[in-house]
Amino acid sequence: MENRKLYAIAAERMIRRNRRISWIPEIVHVHAIDSANAKFVFLQDVNHQKNYRIVAVGPVIGYHVDDEHGEKLRA
């Protein structure tokens, strides 16, 4: 488990309003071994499979920890 790094997934979330579809950009962070594993982890959530499309995946270069346990991060 110590080989995992923090990856950022640039994705678009589908919004349906009255027969009209819009795509909203989002950044989701996951811990993974590599970019393929990051996609796999992201797509484990059924909601992500149905309502998201992945644009890009890459390791996070820099981030700040907002709490003592490392659970709240920001870029």
C-alpha positions as CSV (number, residue, x, y, z in Angstrom):
1,M,0.0,0.0,0.0
2,E,2.9,2.4,0.5
3,N,3.5,2.5,-3.3
4,R,0.3,4.4,-3.9
5,K,0.4,8.0,-4.9
6,L,-2.2,10.7,-5.2
7,Y,-3.7,11.0,-8.7
8,A,-6.0,13.7,-10.1
9,I,-8.7,12.7,-12.5
10,A,-10.1,15.4,-14.8
11,A,-13.6,14.2,-15.6
12,E,-16.8,15.6,-16.9
13,R,-20.1,14.9,-15.2
14,M,-23.2,14.6,-17.2
15,I,-26.2,16.7,-16.3
16,R,-29.6,16.1,-17.9
17,R,-32.2,18.9,-17.9
18,N,-35.4,18.4,-20.0
19,R,-33.8,16.3,-22.8
20,R,-30.7,18.6,-22.9
21,I,-27.3,17.2,-21.8
22,S,-24.6,19.3,-20.3
23,W,-21.1,18.3,-19.2
24,I,-19.6,19.9,-16.0
25,P,-15.9,19.6,-15.5
26,E,-14.6,18.2,-12.1
27,I,-11.3,17.1,-10.6
28,V,-11.5,14.0,-8.4
29,H,-8.5,12.8,-6.3
30,V,-7.7,9.1,-5.7
31,H,-4.8,7.1,-4.3
32,A,-3.4,4.6,-6.8
33,I,-0.3,2.8,-8.0
34,D,-0.4,4.2,-11.5
35,S,-2.8,6.0,-13.9
36,A,-4.5,2.8,-15.0
37,N,-5.1,1.9,-11.4
38,A,-6.4,5.4,-10.7
39,K,-9.0,5.0,-13.5
40,F,-10.0,1.6,-12.1
41,V,-10.4,3.0,-8.6
42,F,-12.5,5.9,-10.0
43,L,-14.8,3.7,-12.0
44,Q,-15.5,1.4,-9.0
45,D,-18.3,3.8,-8.1
46,V,-21.3,2.9,-10.3
47,N,-22.3,6.5,-10.3
48,H,-19.0,7.4,-11.9
49,Q,-19.4,4.7,-14.6
50,K,-22.8,6.1,-15.7
51,N,-22.5,9.8,-15.3
52,Y,-18.8,10.7,-15.9
53,R,-16.4,10.6,-18.7
54,I,-12.6,10.8,-18.0
55,V,-10.7,13.5,-19.8
56,A,-7.2,13.0,-18.3
57,V,-5.4,11.3,-15.4
58,G,-2.1,12.3,-13.8
59,P,-0.1,12.3,-10.6
60,V,-0.7,15.3,-8.3
61,I,2.4,17.5,-8.3
62,G,1.7,19.6,-5.2
63,Y,-0.9,19.8,-2.5
64,H,-1.5,21.1,1.0
65,V,-2.8,19.0,3.9
66,D,-5.6,20.8,5.8
67,D,-5.8,18.6,8.8
68,E,-3.6,16.6,11.1
69,H,-4.5,13.2,9.7
70,G,-4.0,13.9,6.0
71,E,-7.6,13.3,5.1
72,K,-8.4,16.8,3.8
73,L,-6.2,17.9,0.9
74,R,-6.3,20.9,-1.5
75,A,-4.2,21.7,-4.6
